[in-house]
Amino acid sequence: MLLGNLKVVGEAMKRYPPDIHPQPMFTEMGQDNNLRGLFYVDLYPFSESMVFITSPSVALQAQTSPNFYRHPFVKTFLRGVVGTKSIFSTNGAEWSRQRSWFAPAFSLAHLLKLVPGMIEESLVFKEKLTRFAVSGEAFSMNDATMKLAIDFIGRTVGDIHLKSQTEYSPIQDNFAKALSWTAGQTDPLWKKALSPFMMNWYTRRLDGMLGEVIKENYRAGRDDGVEKSILDLALKGYLKDTGKVGGAKAVRPDLDPEFMKIALDKYSFHIRTSNKTSADTK
């Protein structure tokens, strides 16, 4: 069903704060207009039309459909978050290949292997909160949880100890600075104008730092042959699928540009979306 009345959208926007995420607004629009399950919103000439799914069964069908293709908008607007070669931005056969590489990393058996690292980072977080409670020092819960989330991701995605919770981390610092330049509807015009340039600046710096950390991790090699992270298992599937296991085609992961691009996009996605974890504590 097509909802083409911009006046309806305008009236809905008046009922919400200007900086709210639009999902609740469009969900209420669907309920108010008896648009069940799935509906379209025509925003021409101000924006492209959008489709909204409010039915869990329809959402499941879209997510599991082998013919589901992402809109090109993903690679333009969201490239700073999902990258251009990750499982979150690819389509068709390329997506299916990557899904087969990463799927084993989300099995219960492997997730249980990640628990000790999660516990270690959680204990560091607990000690920090305990010190603050004893001293009475004021602190930012948002900052503390963001650093916890980033250290969690470092351990689980790449088996990397970023130590953001205990010492200065340039990766965490550049991530925080990039977030600080996110411009909302109520921000001044000068910030809106500078936002894309500053975000790109810090995003490029963050990507460079993450790339070096990932390369160094694989450059050092594995002595025990145990897959310790999500990237380890993805690498195993990637090498097997591309025929780069042994022989003339064998190559170190840190020297394989295709795998490094996939790894960086995967890692960057989790780092950048960790802001949701910290935002939920505000």
C-alpha positions as CSV (number, residue, x, y, z in Angstrom):
1,M,0.0,0.0,0.0
2,L,1.3,3.4,-1.0
3,L,1.2,6.4,1.4
4,G,1.9,9.4,-0.8
5,N,0.7,12.2,1.4
6,L,3.6,14.3,2.6
7,K,1.2,16.1,4.9
8,V,0.8,12.8,6.9
9,V,4.6,12.6,7.3
10,G,4.7,16.3,8.4
11,E,2.0,15.8,11.0
12,A,3.7,12.7,12.4
13,M,7.0,14.5,12.7
14,K,5.4,17.2,14.9
15,R,4.6,14.6,17.5
16,Y,8.2,13.6,18.1
17,P,11.5,15.3,19.2
18,P,13.6,16.4,16.3
19,D,16.5,14.1,17.3
20,I,14.5,10.9,17.7
21,H,15.2,7.9,15.5
22,P,12.5,7.8,12.8
23,Q,11.6,4.1,13.2
24,P,9.0,4.7,16.0
25,M,7.4,7.5,14.0
26,F,6.9,5.4,10.8
27,T,5.7,2.5,12.9
28,E,3.0,4.7,14.5
29,M,2.1,6.1,11.0
30,G,1.5,2.5,9.9
31,Q,-0.7,1.9,12.9
32,D,-2.7,5.1,12.6
33,N,-3.4,4.5,8.9
34,N,-4.1,0.7,9.3
35,L,-1.1,-0.2,7.1
36,R,-0.4,-3.7,8.3
37,G,2.8,-5.7,7.8
38,L,4.4,-3.7,5.0
39,F,3.8,-0.3,3.5
40,Y,5.5,2.3,1.3
41,V,6.1,6.0,1.9
42,D,6.4,8.2,-1.1
43,L,8.6,11.2,-0.2
44,Y,9.1,12.5,-3.8
45,P,10.5,15.0,-4.6
46,F,12.4,15.4,-1.3
47,S,13.7,11.9,-1.0
48,E,13.5,8.4,-2.4
49,S,10.5,6.2,-1.6
50,M,10.9,3.9,1.4
51,V,9.4,0.6,2.4
52,F,8.7,-0.3,6.0
53,I,8.2,-3.7,7.4
54,T,6.3,-4.0,10.7
55,S,5.5,-7.7,10.6
56,P,8.0,-10.2,12.1
57,S,7.0,-12.8,9.6
58,V,7.5,-10.5,6.6
59,A,10.9,-9.3,8.0
60,L,12.0,-13.0,8.3
61,Q,11.0,-13.7,4.8
62,A,13.0,-10.7,3.5
63,Q,16.0,-11.6,5.5
64,T,16.1,-15.2,4.5
65,S,15.2,-14.8,0.8
66,P,18.1,-15.8,-1.5
67,N,16.9,-13.2,-4.0
68,F,17.1,-10.3,-1.5
69,Y,19.4,-7.5,-2.8
70,R,20.4,-4.4,-0.9
71,H,19.6,-1.0,-2.3
72,P,22.7,0.8,-3.8
73,F,22.1,3.4,-1.1
74,V,23.8,1.0,1.3
75,K,27.2,1.5,-0.4
76,T,26.8,5.2,-0.6
77,F,25.3,6.5,2.6
78,L,26.4,3.6,4.8
79,R,29.8,2.8,3.4
80,G,31.5,4.4,6.4
81,V,29.7,1.9,8.7
82,V,29.3,-1.3,6.7
83,G,32.1,-0.9,4.1
84,T,31.9,-2.1,0.5
85,K,33.1,-5.7,0.8
86,S,31.6,-6.9,4.1
87,I,28.8,-9.4,4.6
88,F,26.6,-6.3,5.4
89,S,27.0,-4.7,2.0
90,T,27.5,-7.5,-0.6
91,N,24.8,-9.3,-2.6
92,G,24.2,-12.6,-4.4
93,A,27.0,-15.1,-4.7
94,E,29.5,-12.8,-3.0
95,W,27.3,-12.5,0.0
96,S,26.6,-16.3,0.1
97,R,30.4,-17.0,0.1
98,Q,31.0,-14.6,2.9
99,R,28.1,-16.0,4.9
100,S,29.6,-19.5,4.7
101,W,32.9,-18.2,6.0
102,F,31.4,-16.4,9.0
103,A,28.6,-18.8,9.9
104,P,30.9,-21.2,12.0
105,A,32.0,-18.3,14.1
106,F,28.4,-17.9,15.5
107,S,27.9,-21.6,16.4
108,L,27.3,-22.2,20.1
109,A,30.6,-24.2,20.4
110,H,32.7,-21.2,19.2
111,L,30.7,-18.6,21.1
112,L,31.5,-20.5,24.3
113,K,35.2,-20.2,23.5
114,L,34.8,-16.4,23.5
115,V,33.3,-16.3,27.0
116,P,36.6,-16.2,28.9
117,G,37.7,-13.1,27.0
118,M,34.3,-11.5,27.6
119,I,34.6,-12.2,31.3
120,E,38.1,-10.7,31.5
121,E,36.9,-7.5,30.0
122,S,33.8,-7.4,32.2
123,L,35.9,-7.8,35.3
124,V,38.0,-4.8,34.2
125,F,34.7,-2.9,33.8
126,K,33.5,-4.1,37.2
127,E,36.8,-2.9,38.9
128,K,36.4,0.5,37.3
129,L,32.9,0.9,38.6
130,T,33.9,-0.3,42.0
131,R,36.7,2.3,42.2
132,F,34.3,5.1,41.2
133,A,31.8,4.0,43.7
134,V,34.3,3.9,46.5
135,S,35.9,7.3,45.6
136,G,32.7,9.0,44.8
137,E,34.3,10.4,41.7
138,A,31.9,11.6,38.9
139,F,32.3,9.7,35.6
140,S,30.6,9.2,32.3
141,M,28.8,5.9,32.1
142,N,28.5,6.4,28.3
143,D,32.3,6.7,28.0
144,A,32.9,3.7,30.2
145,T,30.4,1.4,28.4
146,M,31.7,2.5,25.0
147,K,35.2,1.5,25.9
148,L,33.9,-1.8,27.3
149,A,32.1,-2.5,24.0
150,I,35.1,-1.7,21.9
151,D,37.3,-4.0,24.0
152,F,34.7,-6.7,23.7
153,I,34.7,-6.4,19.9
154,G,38.5,-6.5,19.8
155,R,38.6,-9.8,21.7
156,T,35.8,-11.5,19.9
157,V,36.2,-10.3,16.3
158,G,40.0,-10.3,16.0
159,D,41.4,-11.7,19.3
160,I,43.0,-8.2,19.8
161,H,43.6,-6.6,23.2
162,L,42.8,-2.9,22.7
163,K,42.9,-2.1,26.4
164,S,40.7,0.9,25.9
165,Q,39.4,0.6,29.5
166,T,42.8,0.8,31.2
167,E,45.0,3.0,28.9
168,Y,44.9,5.4,26.0
169,S,43.7,3.7,22.8
170,P,44.0,5.7,19.6
171,I,41.4,3.5,18.0
172,Q,38.9,4.3,20.7
173,D,39.9,8.0,20.6
174,N,39.4,8.4,16.9
175,F,36.1,6.5,17.1
176,A,34.8,8.8,19.8
177,K,35.9,11.9,17.8
178,A,34.2,10.6,14.7
179,L,31.0,10.1,16.7
180,S,31.3,13.7,18.1
181,W,30.9,15.0,14.6
182,T,27.6,13.3,14.0
183,A,25.2,16.2,13.2
184,G,21.6,16.0,14.2
185,Q,18.6,18.1,13.1
186,T,19.0,20.5,16.0
187,D,22.8,21.1,15.6
188,P,24.0,24.4,14.3
189,L,24.5,24.9,10.6
190,W,28.3,25.1,10.8
191,K,28.4,21.6,12.4
192,K,26.1,20.2,9.7
193,A,28.4,21.7,7.0
194,L,31.6,20.3,8.6
195,S,30.2,17.0,9.7
196,P,30.8,14.9,6.6
197,F,34.4,16.1,6.1
198,M,35.3,15.6,9.8
199,M,33.6,12.2,9.9
200,N,35.5,11.1,6.8
201,W,38.8,12.4,8.3
202,Y,38.4,10.4,11.5
203,T,37.0,7.4,9.7
204,R,40.0,7.2,7.4
205,R,42.3,7.4,10.4
206,L,40.3,4.7,12.2
207,D,40.4,2.4,9.2
208,G,44.2,2.9,8.9
209,M,44.8,2.0,12.6
210,L,42.5,-1.0,12.5
211,G,44.2,-2.2,9.3
212,E,47.6,-2.1,10.9
213,V,46.4,-3.9,14.1
214,I,44.7,-6.7,12.0
215,K,47.8,-7.0,9.8
216,E,50.1,-7.2,12.8
217,N,47.9,-9.8,14.4
218,Y,48.2,-12.1,11.4
219,R,51.8,-11.2,10.6
220,A,52.7,-12.7,14.0
221,G,51.0,-16.0,13.0
222,R,49.4,-18.7,15.1
223,D,51.6,-21.1,17.0
224,D,48.8,-23.4,18.3
225,G,46.6,-23.6,15.2
226,V,43.5,-22.7,17.2
227,E,40.9,-20.4,15.8
228,K,40.5,-17.8,18.5
229,S,38.3,-15.2,16.9
230,I,35.5,-14.6,14.3
231,L,38.1,-13.5,11.8
232,D,40.2,-16.7,12.4
233,L,37.2,-18.9,11.4
234,A,36.3,-16.6,8.5
235,L,39.9,-16.8,7.3
236,K,39.8,-20.6,7.4
237,G,36.7,-20.6,5.1
238,Y,38.1,-17.9,2.9
239,L,41.4,-19.8,2.2
240,K,39.6,-23.0,1.6
241,D,37.1,-21.4,-0.8
242,T,39.7,-19.5,-2.8
243,G,42.2,-22.4,-2.9
244,K,44.9,-20.5,-1.1
245,V,45.6,-23.2,1.4
246,G,49.2,-24.4,0.8
247,G,50.8,-24.8,-2.6
248,A,51.7,-22.0,-5.0
249,K,48.6,-20.0,-4.1
250,A,49.3,-19.9,-0.4
251,V,49.5,-16.4,1.0
252,R,49.7,-14.7,4.4
253,P,46.4,-13.1,5.4
254,D,48.1,-9.8,6.1
255,L,49.3,-9.8,2.5
256,D,46.0,-10.7,0.9
257,P,44.2,-7.5,0.0
258,E,40.8,-9.1,-0.6
259,F,40.8,-10.7,2.9
260,M,42.1,-7.6,4.5
261,K,39.3,-5.5,3.0
262,I,36.7,-8.0,4.2
263,A,38.3,-8.2,7.7
264,L,38.5,-4.4,8.0
265,D,34.9,-3.8,6.9
266,K,33.7,-6.5,9.4
267,Y,35.8,-5.1,12.2
268,S,34.9,-1.5,11.4
269,F,31.2,-2.3,11.4
270,H,31.2,-3.7,14.9
271,I,33.4,-0.9,16.2
272,R,31.2,1.8,14.8
273,T,27.9,0.2,15.8
274,S,29.2,-0.3,19.3
275,N,27.9,3.2,19.9
276,K,24.4,1.6,20.2
277,T,25.6,-0.4,23.2
278,S,26.8,2.8,25.0
279,A,23.8,4.8,23.9
280,D,21.4,2.4,25.5
281,T,22.9,3.2,28.9
282,K,22.2,6.9,28.7
